[in-house]
Amino acid sequence: MAKAVTTREAGYQVLSDPRFAKDIRHWEDYRQGRIPPDWPLLFIVAGKGLLTTDGDTHRRLRQPIQRAISPRRVKELLPDVEAVARRLLAGLATVPAGEETDLQARFALPLPLEVICSLLGVPEEGGLREELHELSAAAMNSELGADAILHTVGQRFPATLLSLIERKRSRGDRDDLTMELVDALDAGRLTEEEVIGNLVVTVIGGHETTVNLICHAVRGLLTHPETLAEVRARQAAGDDPWPEVVEEALRWESPSRNVMFRYATEDITVEGGAVIHKGEAVLVPLPAIQRCPHAFPDPDRFDPGRAENAQHLAFGAGAHRCPGASLARAEAAIALRLLFETFPELALAPRPAERVPSLGINGYRALPVFLRPAP
């Protein structure tokens, strides 16, 4: 059993207060054996990695990730991100006018997938990058049964990452995030389980959320033509509106659906007066609380100019705030700027964008669009 918060203020408190722990050992239902070992979400909430540890252990696991995607490193990556985006858009330019295409599969997905795989040193050949996306999508698919989760995610994902490590060892690779984690393993600073846990989190968080961020921003602009016109006018005047577009997209439709879970280490009164008792699990439903009307007036409107958009919690808060936030922001801003410059007549197709069935990820199976109107 878990409780859920319903306001932005309570969500911020749960995410930032260290009395709400990430280690599943604080969950009374888990300690008492009331969580079955074949529960599909157990792989996510009980693994050893950034998302499931606290205190010194969390800081030790987080350090190599922070170094790999530091602000300096992100700045160095920007020309590569732009080059990948331009190459993908050149491919889209061959789509005939008036023909429906899936913007997610052709642009929003391959851009961050290529960037994070380059950071991890995943070879371009051999289909491993596509396999890692398949595995991360399976990890977030709430429709998969327990057996499928245990096989696909609990066994294949770690085995695939171990195979990647052995392949990179044999090639003598060094200068990438995977091998930095391996160096920490060899030096005794990380265990094998912790290395695999960090790699799983990095693969999933490093591209799935950015895919959703790009798609949500596109939908936000295309369903609010007056906002898109304002963005275009600002850009024409020499302004850079895209960082604000990204922040509002993060607020308007969070890339992640729920933060699962935090566990109260003592009885805690949250904003609004409710009490979370020691040992209880708390769910933070990001899309809901980021349309909390008390924190965000007219919350359904996509408005990059709103003063409150930076108050979103899409990247979390406190010690567990997403270390890849600056990279995701930069990728999305570049992707959106180049997309709308290349295809100024971009429009949503009539076919609705179908949601992914996931408790963790807030995204689509596809984003059907017309790049240009029919002649």
Order of alpha helices (4+ residues) and beta strands (2+ residues): beta-alpha-beta-alpha-alpha-alpha-alpha-beta-alpha-alpha-alpha-alpha-alpha-alpha-alpha-beta-beta-beta-beta-alpha-alpha-beta-beta
